Amino acid sequence: MAKPMRIAMTLDIQEGKLEEYHQHHINSWTEVENALRSVGMRNLSLYSWESRLFYYAEYVGSIPFEEAMEQYAKMPRVQEWEALMHKYQKQLPGSTGDVWWQPMKEIYHQD
């Protein structure tokens, strides 16, 4: 099996909205979780520090990551979930267009 593609991203949550955002993830939608798995996402975690979120996941799919994300976006309830999450999320300074989660550069890794 090929090594997974490790993905790290960050964004901010609107002030006072972290607990509500957290509750949505505790009760995340089965269709969205299944969609993520079906395109090859695994080991997905979200962490918070104050209003900053850190996202970590591994991609193990068989097609290029960008194509997998395009497929994911078209799956049942995904657009509805993403629209709901955008109500809580806040783009980072320097973000442009429809980019919400900012990719982070890996500077160190130890297996």
Order of alpha helices (4+ residues) and beta strands (2+ residues): beta-alpha-alpha-beta-beta-alpha-alpha-beta-beta
